[in-house]
Amino acid sequence: MTSVSFAVRPAEPGDLAALHPVIERAYRGNGDQSGWTHEAHILSDQRTDIATLAAILETPGTCLLVAHDGPTIIGCVQITDNGGGLCYLGLLCIEPTLQAGGLGRLLLDAADDVARTLFGATVMEMKVIESRVELIAYYQRRGYDITGERRDFPLPTTPPLFMTVLSKPLR
């Protein structure tokens, strides 16, 4: 990994044009399928769009953090307050060429801090496509436990996909 001066801050509308392609590369690959977190072998559609990202910024109880190296956006994570001390973590990604260097872990830590301080959360929950065993194992190494709950994938797919629910206490 190259040297990165990594910082995290809340996303702003002006970040979205630079953030969107990072998300697409991280989740859907970029032709050469660099990075280990992409889902190109499972899904080929667009992961999100700028309008959806803009809506996230405007949604009460939701915080989208961006990771940046100077002016360059290199990742993000979304934290949503589900009430009752529970937050949901989603849209975690790092620029594929920078993966496996600890930046994801730092974004997870920043998300935990936001969940605790901004939303008063005591538990963080997430969902991962159940066939992504290496990704589930990554989150388990970061303190997440498999809850035993299985949810439908939010979009129809053939064959159908299912999500494994993970959670961890926030200390």
Buried (B, 14 or more C-beta within 10 A) or exposed (E): EEEBEBEBEEBEEEBBEBBBEBBBBBBBBBEEEBBEBBBBEEBEEEBBEEEEBBEBBEEEEBBBBBBBBEEEBBBBBBBBBBEEBBBBBBBBBBBBEBBEBEBBEBBBEBBBBBBBEBBEBBBBBBBBBBBBEEBBEBBEEBBBEBEEEEEEBEEEBEEEBEBBBBBBEBE
